[in-house]
Amino acid sequence: MSDYLSPAQLKGFTSLSALSAQQYAELRAQLIIQPFLAGQVVVPLPESKQLTCFLLSGDLFYQSEQGDELYIEAGSEESQHALPANTAQAYRLIAATDCTVVLLERARLARFLTWQQALQDVLLELEAEGEDIEWLSILLANPLFSRVPAVNIRQMLQRMKVLDLNKGTDVVSEGEAGDRCYFLRSGHAEVSQQAQGQRQVLAELSAGACFGEEALLSDAPRNATVSLLADSRVLYLERADFLELLKAPVTQEVSFAQAGALLEQGAQWLDVRRTDEYERAHAAQALHMPLDLLRLKARMLNKNTVYLCYCDNAKRSQSAVFLLTQLGFQAYALQGGIDVLSLVPREAFLCEDGSGYLLRSGGRVERSS
């Protein structure tokens, strides 16, 4: 079983301590503590421009391509930073003693830190303008905002409109057309759905929750009702603003070829179509979670797994990605859906029929009978 760098250990490193809780969750799969024996190469020269290193214990020997050398001890001031500090030239890191390190993809870490700094700048500006920073902190803790550029967040806040609504109000109703995306500023709500003539509660929502986006993503009627359980303040974005500011950066897509590379790294297909579509034909070992049940069943998914969502035309899978991102999962939609595949790749992709695979506790996947 792998050990991962804990949130408490992040505080010991200058750059990592700036990461938000959501960014830590997204990076966790890469934050593996790796042991090296004295004399082993930790970062070889060819990989030095792609990786950055954090030293937890032991000592490292740094050698630049130009011949510069440096001895780095765990616990020293230098070891509190990403190694090496000078990234302009290629280098190698060698274990001077038995040691443990964490190796991260440099570009991804830089992207996270740049976003975090930009967000802090926006929050400082908004605070100076009299905005409620406590509320904004709750809102931006929603994992979907980890993919939204800080400039989009500022524009989103400027375009939001306010509704003060009474307990018992249905903010959205199942079956109606969707033209807005909502955020719960204060209060409490529940999500329900009609099933076989019975009302089924799917989820409860608290301050900071986003809802109503699925109809905007799928161009389909609302698939659930959201009712207020207390007097509440609700903010909303019009459809055009939502699509411009939130959908584009959050609903990331991958091509069929890119999906193949991710599968080799441990990603999992997630079929979000109806049961009859899934049973007719689905991808090999694809998990089945229909979009209308995804919020309810997502707790069974593993946050260390990348999920590749697919449907016929990508609209339902985009909705699934948006929802999963809010819940803290890393997910991508198959670009264009299976409808864009030519006949032969489509038949090869949808190669299994029947009731397929189930996800059990602990992330265990098994074939259903």
C-alpha positions, 0 to 999 in steps of 0.5 A, a space after each residue: 500500500 502506497 503512502 501519500 504526503 499528508 496535508 500536514 506534511 504539505 506545510 513543511 514545503 513552501 510551495 505545497 503549503 499554498 495548495 487548497 484542500 481541493 488541489 491537494 485532493 486532485 494531486 493526491 494520486 501523485 503525492 506518493 512518498 518514494 524511497 531510494 537507496 544511497 547511490 540511486 538516481 532519483 531524477 535522471 537528466 532526461 526527465 529533469 525538465 518535467 519533474 520537481 522533487 520534494 525531499 522528506 528524509 535523507 540527503 540528495 546530491 544535485 548535479 547540473 548539466 553544466 557541472 554545478 554540484 550541491 549537497 541537500 539535507 532534509 530539514 534544511 532551508 533549501 529542502 523546504 522548497 521544490 528541488 532544485 531552485 534553479 530550473 533553467 538547466 537540466 540536472 540530475 538528483 542522486 540519493 546521497 543517503 537512503 532517502 524518501 522523496 515526492 516527485 511531481 509533474 512540474 507543469 501541473 504543479 505550476 498551473 495549480 500554484 498560478 491559479 491559487 495566486 490569481 484566486 487570492 488576488 481576486 479575493 483581496 480585490 473583492 474584499 477591498 470592494 466590500 464583498 463577503 469573503 467568508 461566503 466566497 470562501 465557502 462557494 469557492 471550496 466547491 471543487 468545480 472551481 479548481 478548474 475555473 480561471 480566476 478571471 472567470 470567477 470575478 465575472 461570474 460574481 459580477 453577473 450573478 443575480 439574487 433571489 430571496 425565497 421562502 421555505 417550501 419554494 421549488 427553485 427548479 421543478 422536474 420536467 421544466 426547461 432549464 434556463 439558469 444555474 443556481 448557487 445556494 448562498 444561505 439556507 438549506 435545500 433537498 433534491 428529489 425525483 419522481 420514481 414509479 409514482 413515489 417521491 425519492 429524495 436524492 440529496 441535501 444541499 447546503 450553502 455553496 452548493 451549485 444546482 440546475 446545471 445539468 439541464 443547461 449542459 444536456 439541453 434536456 428538461 430538469 431531471 429533478 426538483 430542488 425544494 428549499 427546506 428553510 428561508 434561503 438566499 439563492 444566486 443564479 447565472 443565466 444560461 449564456 453566462 454559465 456556458 461561457 464562464 463555467 462549462 468550458 473550463 470545467 467539462 474537460 474532454 478527451 479524444 478516443 486516443 487520449 482515453 486509451 492512454 489514460 486507461 493504461 494508467 488506471 482510468 475507468 470507463 463510466 457509462 452514464 446512459 440509460 440502463 437499456 442502452 448500457 445493456 444493449 452494448 457497452 465498453 469493456 468493464 465499463 461501470 454503469 451509473 445513469 446520469 439521473 442516479 449519478 449524484 446518489 451513487 457517486 459515493 461508491 466511486 474512488 477519488 483516486 481513480 480517473 473516470 472517463 464518462 461516455 454517452 451517445 453525443 457527449 451531452 450527458 457525459 459533460 453533465 456527468 463530468 461537471 457533477 463529478 468535478 463538484 464532488 471532488 472526482 477527476 473526470 473527463 468526457 469522451 469528445 463527441 460521444 460514441 456517435 462520432 466513432 466510425 462503424 468499426 471502432 464503435 463496434 470494437 468499443 461497445 463490445 460487451 452486452 448484458 448487465 455488466 459491472 458493479 462497483 462494490 464497497 472499497 472500490 471493488 469492481 465485479 461482474 454482475 450475474 
